């Protein structure tokens, strides 16, 4: 083991999902004794992986005595620090996140991307640019395979990682060569004691270990992000980007009809129309990815081609079908208010808006103006829609409730008229009724295609 890991021999891993099983496989690959412990039932696919690898595990509860015999705890991001078993073990045993643990086993160049919105698109776009340029790069983290699982399979020269605040909470030495901070807007406040300050501080941890030759790319137009980055004690070189007309000697920006990246007095330009991802929020994502790519010397011709031919991720403003002149859009990945704001802003036509789910301490007030302008009917699908009804009951003239997305699609098909947009953009987590936002989006798409 590297010097970072010290004398750790026996590892306890809390949580047996993608992150936990990935960490277990990586630990086993490096000859460590591993115990995986999950408070709930382990999915059959993950159980099979653990059994095949000969890794000990327990489910439906934690054996505290067995866990206390370990000398390191690797915690999956879905488990809060306040969980009783975590607090109990942390008294005497170091607790780290899976990305921290994984980072001990590679010397690769790491580009890490966080933000309340846009991080999946930016991560996959950055990976696409690097892969298209022929680099040995793996993409993962909070999207696709976990960082640890990828390393358990093979090391790479480059990693592009989507990183959530939950993952950042458990880092000690994790240090990306390039960190991208897209924005900091209220999200997951239920996890942070309903404190925006606590959440924002977690996001800023992405830069806390960076050195003078590292880079921190940030969205200048987001006041919260700009204030925190510019007052940060991070040693990294700060590089801003803007979609609101701010120009930089070094950074990225839109000016007129042009998309511009300037790094080390070396200008890269293309027209905004040439970008595969349209809309101001996607231009911001493209600027961030483009800056990171130029910093590692991706050729301009290759970068331009990649920015022009990239295909967006499923469940993010995904066109599903046009049925009788009505356009159906799957934006199930919009699990917070700010994501839904971007979605509503994207359409000039009347919207039948499907929203709701597990509330995360949302403030719907920031949507009021857009909803008043764009939404002519609303269908709520959450288990408890009280906050939505209170927020929009006097703004939207027609509000219906549905038990499932299938029911919501049926209702929408009956009230939508030609040239309307039926938009699933929940602004909430999916866990009240669905396993994840992917299941919610897939069921929406299947229901639309069955019309």
RAKA-V570612 format. One record per residue. N is the residue number from 1. RES is the residue in one small letter. OMEGA is omega in whole degrees, -180 to 180 (* if undefined). BURIAL is # if it has 9 or more other C-alpha atoms within 8 Angstrom, else .. Layout:
n=<N,N>
res=<RES,RES>
omega=<OMEGA,OMEGA>
burial=<BURIAL,BURIAL>
This chain:
n=<1,2,3,4,5,6,7,8,9,10,11,12,13,14,15,16,17,18,19,20,21,22,23,24,25,26,27,28,29,30,31,32,33,34,35,36,37,38,39,40,41,42,43,44,45,46,47,48,49,50,51,52,53,54,55,56,57,58,59,60,61,62,63,64,65,66,67,68,69,70,71,72,73,74,75,76,77,78,79,80,81,82,83,84,85,86,87,88,89,90,91,92,93,94,95,96,97,98,99,100,101,102,103,104,105,106,107,108,109,110,111,112,113,114,115,116,117,118,119,120,121,122,123,124,125,126,127,128,129,130,131,132,133,134,135,136,137,138,139,140,141,142,143,144,145,146,147,148,149,150,151,152,153,154,155,156,157,158,159,160,161,162,163,164,165,166,167,168,169,170,171,172,173,174,175,176,177,178,179,180,181,182,183,184,185,186,187,188,189,190,191,192,193,194,195,196,197,198,199,200,201,202,203,204,205,206,207,208,209,210,211,212,213,214,215,216,217,218,219,220,221,222,223,224,225,226,227,228,229,230,231,232,233,234,235,236,237,238,239,240,241,242,243,244,245,246,247,248,249,250,251,252,253,254,255,256,257,258,259,260,261,262,263,264,265,266,267,268,269,270,271,272,273,274,275,276,277,278,279,280,281,282,283,284,285,286,287,288,289,290,291,292,293,294,295,296,297,298,299,300,301,302,303,304,305,306,307,308,309,310,311,312,313,314,315,316,317,318,319,320,321,322,323,324,325,326,327,328,329,330,331,332,333,334,335,336,337,338,339,340,341,342,343,344,345,346,347,348,349,350,351,352,353,354,355,356,357,358,359,360,361,362,363,364,365,366,367,368,369,370,371,372,373,374,375,376,377,378,379,380,381,382,383,384,385,386,387,388,389,390,391,392,393,394,395,396,397,398,399,400,401,402,403,404,405,406,407,408,409,410,411,412,413,414,415,416,417,418,419,420,421,422,423,424,425,426,427,428,429,430,431,432,433,434,435,436,437,438,439,440,441,442,443,444,445,446,447,448,449,450,451>
res=<x,x,x,x,x,x,x,x,x,x,x,x,x,x,x,x,x,x,x,x,x,x,x,x,x,x,x,x,x,x,x,x,x,x,x,x,x,x,x,x,x,x,x,x,x,x,x,x,x,x,x,x,x,x,x,x,x,x,x,x,x,x,x,x,x,x,x,x,x,x,x,x,x,x,x,x,x,x,x,x,x,x,x,x,x,x,x,x,x,x,x,x,x,x,x,x,x,x,x,x,x,x,x,x,x,x,x,x,x,x,x,x,x,x,x,x,x,x,x,x,x,x,x,x,x,x,x,x,x,x,x,x,x,x,x,x,x,x,x,x,x,x,x,x,x,x,x,x,x,x,x,x,x,x,x,x,x,x,x,x,x,x,x,x,x,x,x,x,x,x,x,x,x,x,x,x,x,x,x,x,x,x,x,x,x,x,x,x,x,x,x,x,x,x,x,x,x,x,x,x,x,x,x,x,x,x,x,x,x,x,x,x,x,x,x,x,x,x,x,x,x,x,x,x,x,x,x,x,x,x,x,x,x,x,x,x,x,x,x,x,x,x,x,x,x,x,x,x,x,x,x,x,x,x,x,x,x,x,x,x,x,x,x,x,x,x,x,x,x,x,x,x,x,x,x,x,x,x,x,x,x,x,x,x,x,x,x,x,x,x,x,x,x,x,x,x,x,x,x,x,x,x,x,x,x,x,x,x,x,x,x,x,x,x,x,x,x,x,x,x,x,x,x,x,x,x,x,x,x,x,x,x,x,x,x,x,x,x,x,x,x,x,x,x,x,x,x,x,x,x,x,x,x,x,x,x,x,x,x,x,x,x,x,x,x,x,x,x,x,x,x,x,x,x,x,x,x,x,x,x,x,x,x,x,x,x,x,x,x,x,x,x,x,x,x,x,x,x,x,x,x,x,x,x,x,x,x,x,x,x,x,x,x,x,x,x,x,x,x,x,x,x,x,x,x,x,x,x,x,x,x,x,x,x,x,x,x,x,x,x,x,x,x,x,x,x,x,x,x,x,x>
omega=<-179,-179,180,-175,177,-175,-179,-179,-176,-171,170,179,180,-178,-177,172,-178,-178,-177,180,176,179,179,179,178,180,180,179,-178,170,-179,173,-171,170,178,-176,-179,180,-179,-180,180,178,-177,-178,180,178,180,178,180,180,-180,-179,-180,-178,179,180,173,-180,180,177,-177,172,-173,-179,178,-179,180,178,179,-180,174,175,173,-173,175,-172,-179,-178,-178,177,-177,178,-176,-178,179,180,-179,-178,-175,179,-176,-174,176,178,180,177,180,-180,175,-179,-178,-175,178,-172,177,172,-177,171,-176,169,-176,-173,174,-176,180,-178,174,-173,178,179,-178,179,-177,177,178,177,178,180,-178,179,-180,179,176,179,173,-173,173,-178,-180,-178,179,176,-180,-179,176,178,-178,180,180,-179,176,179,-179,173,-180,178,-178,169,170,-170,166,-175,178,176,179,179,-179,-179,-175,180,176,-176,-178,-175,175,174,175,174,177,176,-172,-178,174,177,-173,178,176,-176,177,180,-173,177,-178,179,176,180,179,180,-178,178,177,179,-177,179,-179,-176,-168,-179,-177,-179,-174,-178,174,-177,173,-180,-175,-178,-174,-173,177,-173,-178,179,-178,-178,-176,180,-175,177,-177,176,179,-180,-175,174,-175,180,-176,168,-173,172,-174,174,175,-178,-176,174,173,-178,-180,-178,171,176,-174,179,-172,177,-169,172,-179,177,178,-179,180,-170,172,179,169,179,-180,180,-180,-179,177,-179,-178,-177,-175,-179,178,174,177,178,-179,177,-180,180,-179,178,179,-178,178,179,176,170,170,-178,-176,-178,179,179,-179,180,-178,178,-179,-172,-178,175,-174,-177,173,174,177,-177,-176,176,-179,-178,169,-176,-180,177,179,-179,-180,-176,178,176,-176,-179,178,-176,175,-174,-176,177,180,176,178,-179,-180,180,-175,-173,176,-179,179,-175,164,-168,175,-174,175,-177,179,-179,-177,-176,-173,169,-175,-176,-177,178,-169,-177,180,-180,179,-178,-166,-168,178,174,-176,177,-178,-177,-178,176,176,-175,-174,-178,178,-179,177,-176,-170,-177,-180,-179,-178,-174,-177,178,178,175,-179,179,-175,175,178,177,-180,178,178,178,-179,-179,-179,-177,179,178,-177,-180,172,171,171,-171,168,177,-162,-176,-176,172,-174,-163,177,-178,-174,-178,180,-178,178,179,179,-180,179,179,174,-179,180,179,178,-177,178,-180,*>
burial=<.,.,.,.,.,.,.,.,.,#,#,#,#,#,#,#,#,#,#,#,#,#,#,#,#,#,#,#,.,.,.,#,#,#,#,#,#,#,#,.,.,#,.,.,.,#,#,.,#,#,#,.,.,.,#,#,.,#,#,.,#,#,.,.,.,.,#,#,.,#,#,#,#,#,#,#,#,.,#,#,.,.,.,.,.,#,#,.,#,#,.,.,#,.,#,#,#,#,#,#,#,#,#,#,#,.,.,#,#,#,#,#,#,#,#,#,.,#,#,#,#,#,#,#,#,#,#,#,#,#,#,#,#,.,#,.,#,#,#,#,#,#,#,.,#,#,#,#,#,#,#,#,.,.,#,#,#,#,#,#,#,#,#,#,#,#,#,#,#,#,#,.,.,#,#,#,#,#,#,#,#,#,#,#,.,#,#,#,#,.,.,#,.,.,.,#,.,#,#,#,.,#,#,#,#,#,#,#,#,#,.,.,.,#,#,#,#,#,#,#,#,#,.,#,#,#,.,#,#,.,.,.,.,#,.,#,#,#,#,#,#,#,#,.,.,.,.,#,.,#,#,#,#,#,#,.,.,#,#,#,#,#,#,.,.,.,.,.,.,#,#,#,.,.,#,#,#,.,.,.,.,#,#,#,#,#,#,#,#,#,#,#,#,#,.,.,.,#,.,.,.,#,#,#,.,#,#,#,.,#,.,.,#,.,#,#,#,#,.,#,#,.,.,.,#,#,#,#,#,#,#,#,#,#,#,#,#,#,#,#,#,#,#,#,.,.,#,.,.,#,#,#,#,#,#,#,#,#,.,#,#,#,.,#,.,.,#,#,.,#,#,#,.,#,#,#,#,#,#,#,#,#,#,.,#,.,.,#,.,.,#,#,#,.,#,#,.,.,#,.,.,#,#,.,#,#,#,#,#,#,#,#,.,.,.,#,.,.,#,#,#,#,#,#,#,#,#,#,#,#,#,#,.,#,.,#,#,#,#,#,#,.,#,#,#,.,#,#,.,.,.>
